Amino acid sequence: MARAAISGIGLFSALGSNAAETAENLFSQTHRLPDVPRRIKTALSKPVFELPTPSDRRVPLTFLLSALEEALADAGLTKEDLKHRKVGIAIGTTVACQLDNIPFYEQLRNGSVPENGQPLLDYIEGIPAEYLRNLLGTTGPAITISNACASGADAALLGLNWLKTGVCDLVIAGGCDSVSKVAYNGFNALRVCSDHPCMPFDADRSGLNLGDGAGVVILEDPADAEKRGIKPGFELAGAGKTADAFHITQPEGSGVELENAIRTALNEAGITGIDFANAHGTGTLVNDRVESAVLKRIFGNDLHFHSTKAMTGHTLGAAGTIELALTTLMLKLQRTAPSLRCSTPSDEIAMLPDAKPVAIPGNAALSTSLAFGGSNTALIIKKMEETEQPENKDVLNDQITISAFASLQAGEPTPQKMLEICRKYGLRRLDRITQLSLAAADAVADAVSDCKDTALITVTSYGPAVTTCKVLDDILDFPEEEILPTGFSHSVLNAAASYIGTCLKIHGPTFAVAGFEDPFREAVELGWNLLAGKRCSKVLIVAADEEGIISRAAEKLRTGSAPVFTEGAFALVLGTEENGIALELTDAVSGERLLSCGVPADFADQLRQEAEKITLCKLAKPLWKTSF
């Protein structure tokens, strides 16, 4: 079984434009302070950690490419080398999965025909994992995770699982995000942005500072790296992921699921103690309280821990990978970074982080990520040790079965049906994509009701695009201080997953997958992989897209066959039960798709025939025009 050695690191954040500069600045006597944004036009004065960029076009990708170039060089790899490896690409993000070109959107909503479709094309073809696969010419899985602030850590978890189950022999795991108008106004509307440099875990903390950045780690078996003369010093040894199933934005107060995620990561890594914890530590009131209590409960009062977000800002979907890389650097340097601006104790904070650097043995450390929807991810980084490992297991040879499915037709769910579902789960007003997703999930809920560790994967192309448009409308039509918080909290891609998880009481690993090429197939392979890696017993996959201004405009750029439905949802439950329908993955290609986010057009018909075995083919890569 391959191990996930960290053979290359690339960093781009407020701490530095590369790993060496970052390592130096981690322990500097003076640190950069956040300032008001300059790239986006705003009347607000909430400070952020903004970075210069040569272009306003797909800013997160600019940061990602810089980190990727450094990581590949650090690992001794070239683009040509990747063509001879089974390469998986997992990238976490939030901003890069949304259309946030406000002037272009204003043209769309006013009904005027833009000069060209390039802003939409930048959005469609800029979904990070798909973008990198096309850029690098790799043929393995490419998954973009948009799990809010846990996205980057989730990308690393996927990489670990891919290597352990033999799906890949090399993984590019990363995260990228930028300070956008939507995120800046949205977090301000939630009242979690600090008016001054953030103070994680301090009694006087008042919120977070957003930040630009990207991080990339190259994961591979150490033996493969050593063939190139690279001797990795550390590995991603364990990962745990759970869901609170509690609230769309706020963590559950006891932290029990965060604790479960950390203990799962420790067990997988085969350790009980760590040198230090690099905490999520946003500086927000509830997050810091819950996280400090959980860390004390597991490791006791003597734990060394800190938050690096006081130096980088909160880089959202990039944070988990950046902090994984920072944690690795600290282990290598045998020294922890200080937790800046935390000096005032509070009765509600279980213990204070280290205010100064601390010498450590450099054996093992924990990095945690918490996100909207109660998504908890814990990563254990450990010093490499010489141990023999069994052969890789080819996960795609395992038998996986389908125990339930649901396919919503045009016009479903009806208003009456949606009212019944809302009453069932005690809900009120839901946006359209959440209605579609929850209705499909509810139709197969009985198939996962007896499984406490069910994994949930949602899949979409356009995400909650209508809700995002409402946020853009607010930005265009109202003063920034008057923007409502609910729109923003529902505009993130994992909002629907939050509702599904809360309603169905799903506490297992939860992922929101975005893409335009073949994301449903990628999600099925991910579910298969999670089952083979023993991270869950069942997998619920919900694919959904809604129709709106953005999707209608984007689909005018599509060449070839359009999706059968402009909006709809499809749910699938995977497991290992012998009485289910056997699922077979084939490399045969279909050009017809049910929804923009995938699902071959004939897949539901195959399932309705109740055959003993059905096949899931690949979808032809969509092609797009450059103008309307």
N, C-alpha and C positions, 0 to 999 in steps of 0.2 A: 504494500500500500504506500503510495507516494506521500512524501511529507511536503509541507508548504514552506519551504525555505524562502526567506526574503532576500533575493539576490540583487535587487535593484530598487532604489528609492528616488523619486523625483518630487520636489516641493516648490510651490509658488504661493506665497502668502505675505502678509504684512511682516512676518519674521524674516523674510528673505526670498530672493528669486531662485535659490537653489539650496540643496541640502547643507552644503558647507557653510554658506552664509547664515542659514537658519540655525545651525548648531552653535555658531559663534554668538548670535544674537539672543539665543535662549538664556545665556548666562551673562549678558551684558549688564553693566551698572545702570545704563539708561535704556529705556524702551520707547519705541514709537508710540505715540498717542493717537487715538482716533480723532477725526475731524469731520466737519460737515461735508456731505457729498458734493462732488464737482462734476461727475460724469452725467448725473441725472439732474434735471431741473426741478427744484423743490423749494417750497417756502418754509419747510421744517428745518429744525437745527439739531436733530438727533445725530450725534457723532457716529461715524462708521470707519472701518479700516478699508479704505478704498485704495486700489492699485492703479497705476497708469497702464493704459492699453493702447496699442497703435490703431485700433479700429473699434467702432461701436457695433460692428456686425458680429453677432453671436459671441459676445464677450466671454462667456464661460469656456467656449472651445479654445479661445486664445490661451487662457490659463492652462487648460488641459494639455494642449499640445506642447507647451513649455515643460510641464512636469513629465510628460511621456518621453520626450527627447532625453531628458536627464536620466530617467529611470532605465531606459534601454541602454544608454551608454554606461551607466553604473553596473548593469548586469552583463556588459560585454556583448550585447546583442545588436545586430543590424536588422533592417527591414527584410533583407534577403534571408537571414537566419529564420525568421518567423514563418517563412513559406514552407519550411521543412519540419515544422512542429505542429502538434495539435494544440492550437492556441485558443483559449477562451478569453473573452473580453467582458468584464462586468464594471459598469460605471454608475455611480450614484449621483443624482442631481435633483434639483427642484426647478430652478429658473429655466434651465435648458430644455425643459419639457413643456414650456408654455410660449405662446405668442405674446410678447410684451412690447412689440413695436407699436407704440401708441399713435403716432401720426398715421401709420398705415391703417390701423384699426379704425381711426376716425374717418378715413376715406370710405372704408367698407360700410360703416354704420350709416353714413350719410348717403349711401347709394351711388356714389360716384365710382367710376371704373378707374382703378389705379393704372399708372402707365405700364407697369409690369407686375408679375407675380413673384419677383425675387424675394421680398420679405417673407412671403409664405413658403417659398422654396427653401430659404435659409432655415426656417423653422422645421419643415418636414424632413429635410436631408441633414439637419444638424442634431438629431437625436443622438447623444454622444456615442453609445456603444456601436450602433449601426454605422455612424460616421467613421469611427476608427476602423471597423472591419473593412469598409470600402476603401479607406485610405491605405491601410496596411496590406490589403489583399489576403487576409486570413479567411479560413473557411469554417472555423469552429463556432460555438455559441457566442452570441453577442447580446447581452441583456442590459437594458437601462433600467435601473431601479429608482423609483421616485417615491421613497418612503419618508419624505420630509427630512428631518435632521438626522435620521439613522441611515440614510441612503448609502453614504460612503463606507460605513462599517459593514452594511449588508453586502456590498459588492465584495469585500474581502471574505466574508463568510461563504459566499457562493464560490469564490475561488478555492477556498480550502476544501469545500465539498467536492468540487469538480476534480481536484487532484486526488483526493482520497478514493474516489469511486472510478477513477480511470477515464473520465470523460475527456480530460485535457492533460497534457504534460507540461503546459506552461500557461499562466494566467496573467493578464494585465488587469489589475484591479485598481479602480480609482474613483475619484469624485471631483466634481467641478461645480462652481456656482459663482454668482456675482451679485453685487448690490443693484437690484433692479427697482424700478419705480413701484411695481406691484408689491414686491416683498417689503420695501421700505415703508410704503403707506400702510400695508397690511399689518405688519408687526406694530407699527405705531398705533393703528386702530385697536389692536388687542391690548394696548397699554403695557407693553412689555419692553419697550425701548428706553434705555437709560438716557438721561440728559447729560451725562458725564461719562468718562471712562468706566467701564463696568467693574463690579467688585464681587466676583463670585464668592459665595459662602459668608460674606461679611454681613453683620447685622443691619448695616445701612444700604445694602444692595437694593437697586431699584429697577433692574432689568438688564438687557443685553445690548451689545453693539454688533450690528451686522458687519460682515467682512467679505472681501473678495478672496478667491483662492482656488487651488487645485492640488491634489496629491495623487501620486501613482506609485504602486508597489508592484514589482515583478515577483510572482510566486512560482516556484518550481521545486522539483525534487533536488536535494543538494548534490546528488551524484551527477545530475545533468549539468548543473552549474560548474562543478569542478572540472568537467571535461573541457570547459572553456578557460580554465585557470581562475575561476571565481570561487572563492571559499566563503559561503555565507556564514555569518556569525550567529544569526537568529532566525527563528521560524515562527510562523503563525501556528501555534500548537493546539489551540482550542477556541471554539466559538459557541455562544449560546444566544438564542433568540426567542422571545416570548411577546405576548400581547396582553395588555391590561384588560381589554374588553370593557372599558369603563367610560371614556369620554373622548370626544373628537379632538380636544386640544390639551386637556389637563391630565397629568399622571394620577394614577390611583394612590391614595394617601399612604397605604401601608407599605407599598413598594414590594409586595410579595412576588410579583412577576419579574421585576428587575432582579430580585434576589435569585429567583429560579434561573434566569438567564446567566447570571454570574456563576452560579454553582455548576450549571451545565458546562460552561466553558472551562472551569477548573477541572471538572471530571474528565473532559475530553483531553485536556493537556496532561492529565495524570499528576497534578500537584494540588496542594492545599494552601500553600503560602505564596506570597508575592513580595517583591521588593517595594513596590509602590503602585498606586492607581492613578492613572490620568483620567480624571473624572470628566463627565459631560459638562458640568459646572457652568451653566449659562449666565448666572447672576439673576435669574428670575426667582420670585419668592417661593413658589411651590416646588419647582424642580430641585433646587439646592437643598431644601429641607428633606425631601424624600430620599434623595441620593446619599446625603451624608448619613442618614439613619441606617440605610441599607449597608453601606460600607462598614460602619461601626458594628453592625449586627454580625456581619460575616467575618471581619478581620480584627475587630477589637480596637481599643483606643490608641494603640501604638502604630497604627498604619500610617505610612507616609503617603500623602495624596495631595493633589493640586488640580487646578484648572489652567490650561494654557489659553483659554479664550480671552483672558485679559490681555494677551499679547497678539492674538490673531483676529479677534472678533469671532462672531458666530458665522461660520462659512456655510451653514445649512447643509446641503447635500454633499459638500466636500469635506465637512468637519470630521467624519469618521475615518476617512483615509488619511487626511492630514495628521490627525492625532495618533493613528496607528504608526505613521512614519516618525512622528516626534517621539513617541514612546520607545520605538526601536533605537533612535539616536541616543536617547537618554540611557538606555541599557548599555549601549556600546561605549558611551562616555563614562559610565558608572557614576552618574550624577543626575539628580532630579532637578527640574526647573522650579523656580519659586512660583508661588501662587500670588500674583501681584494684587495690591490694594485690598488685602484681607487682613484686618488687624483688630476689628471689634467683635468680640464674641456675642453670640445670641443664644438665648435659651432654646430656641427652636432648631438650631443647628447642632447636630450631635457632637461634632468635633471640628476643630479648625484645621485647614490645610497648612502645609509648610510654607512659611513666609520667605524662607531662604533656601538656597540649594542644599541638598543633602547627599552625602556620599553613600553609594549603595554597592552591593556585590555585582549587580548586573546579571542576575540569573533569570528573573521572570517579572512580568508586570501585566497589569490589567488596563484596558482602555474601554470606557463605556460610552454608549450613545443612546439618548432617549429622544423620542419624536412625537409629533402630533399623532393622535390615535392610540397613544399608550404603547408605542412600539419600542421595545427594549432590546439592545444588542450589546453583547459583551465579547471582547476579544482578549485572548491571552497570548502574549508574545514571550517566547522563552529562548534561552541560549541553546544553540545547537549542541546535541550530544551524539556520540557515535553509537548508534543502535541499528540492528538489522530490522528490516521491514519486509513484510510479505509482499507478494506480487500484487500489482494493481488489479482491481476488479472492474470488468466492463459492465457498467450499470445498465446499458441498453440491452443486455442479454437477460436481465431479470424479467420475470413475468409480472406485468402490471395489469390490473383489470379495472373496468368501469362499472361502478355500482349504481350510478344515477346520472341523469342529465336532464336539462331543460332548455328549450329554445323558444324565445319569445318572438311571436310574429309581429308584423307591422301593426301599430296601434295598441300593443300590449305594453304594460298592464293597463287595463281600463281604469278610469277614475274610481269606479266602485271597488274594483279589486285592490287598487292602491290604498283606498280608504280602509279596507279590511286589514291589509297588512300593517298599516300605520297603527290601527287600533290594537292589533295583536301585540305589537312591540312597544306601545306607548309613545309613538312618535307623532310629530305634527307636520310641519312643512319640510319637504325634502326637495332638493333640486332634481332635475330630470335624470341625470346619470345615476344618482343614488337610487332613485325610484326603479330604474331599469335593473341595476345591479342587485338591489335587495329583493326585487320580485323574482329574479332568476334564482338567487340563492335560497330564498324561502321555499321555492318549488322542490328543492332537493335537500332541505334541512333535515328531514328524518334520517337521511343516509349518514349524517355526521353527528347526530344528537348523542350517540353513545360513545364518542371518541373525544377524550379530553385534550389530546395533543394534535388535533387536526391542524394542518397548515392551510393557509389561505393565500391565494394568488389572484389578484385582479389584473386585468389586461385591458389596455385602451390605446387608441391612437390620439384622439383629440382631448380625452379627459373631460373634466367638468368645464367645457369650453363656454357654455352659456353663462355659467356663474362667473368665469373669468372675465367675460365680456361685461357683465354687470359691474365688476370691480373696475374695469377700464372706464366704463361709463361714469362711475363715481369720481374717478380721478379727473376725467374731462369736465364734469359738470358741477362739482362741489369743491369747496375749500378742503384742503387735505386733512384738517383737524375734524371735519365732519363726516369722514368716511366711516361706514359701519363695519364692525369687526366680523360679523357673521359671513359676509361675502368672501372675505379673504380666507377664513378658516375652512370654507367649503371649496375653495378654488385649488387647493393642493390635490395632487393626483391620488393620494391614499385616503381621501375623505370617505369615499364609498366603502373602502375596506374597513375603515373605522366603524362605520355603521353596521356593516355585515358582521364584523367580529363582536361588537357589543350586543347585537340582537341575538346572534346564534351562540354566544358565549364561547367564542373560539380564542384559546389562549396559546395556540401553537405559533410557529413562525409565520409571519405575515409579510407579503411582498406586493408592492404595486409596480407592475411592469408597463413600460411605455414603448411604443415603436410604430413604424409604418410598413416595415418589410414583412416579417412573419412572426410577430410577437406572440400569437397564441401558440404556435408550435414551440417557440422557445419556452413558454410558460409550462407546457405539457412536459417537455424534457426536464425542466427544472423540478416540477412536481415528482417526476419519475426519479430524479436524482435525490431529492429529499427523502423519498421513501427508501431508496437503496442505502442511503447514508444513515438510516435509522433516526432521522431528526423528527419524524412524525409517523403516525399509523395510517392516516388518510390525508388526502389533499383535495380541497375545494378550489376549483378554478372558475372564475367569473369573468367573462369577456363582455365588454359593453362599450358602445359609442352612442353619442347623442348628436342630433342635427342642430346646427346653429349657423350664425353668420360666417364663422371661420371655416367650418367644415364644408359649407356650400361653396365658398370661394375656393377652398383648397381642391375640392373634387373637380372643379373646372379645369384644373391643371393636370389631372390624371389622364394618361393615355392608355388605351386598351380598355378592358372591361371594368366597369364600376362595381362596387360592392352591391350585393343583392338588396340589402337594407341600408338606408341612410342612417337609421338608428335602430338599436335593438340590443338584446343581451343573450348570452349563452352560458350555461353553467354545466360543469362536469365534475364528478367526484371520482377520484382515483384511489385505488387501494390494492391490496394483495389477496382479497377474498377469492377463493376458488370458484364460487358460484357467480362471479361477475362476468362481464363480456371482456374477453382478452383483447388488449390493445397492442397493435403492432405499428411501429413507425417505419415509414418507407421513404426512400429518397425520390420516389416518383413526384413529379411536379404538376400541380394544378394551377390554372390561371384564374379560376373563379373563386371569389371569396364572399362569405356571407356578410361580414362586417369589415369596415376598414382595418380593424385591428387583427384581422385574421379569421380563422375558422373556415376551412374549405366549404364551399357551397353545398356539397353533397354529404357532409359529415353527419348532420342531424338525420338525414334520410337513412344513412347506413345504420345509425343507432336505433331508429324506429323499426327496422326490419328484424331486430332481436336475433341477429346472427351470433354464433359462438365467438367469432373473432372479427374485428374490423380494423381497418388501416387508417392511419392519419398521414396524409401526404404533405409535402412542402408546398408553399405558395410561390408562384413566380414573383420575382422582385418587381415592384411597381415602377413605372417610368413616369416622369413628370415633364410638362412643358415649362418654359421659362416665362411665358406671358399668357395673358387671358385672350 
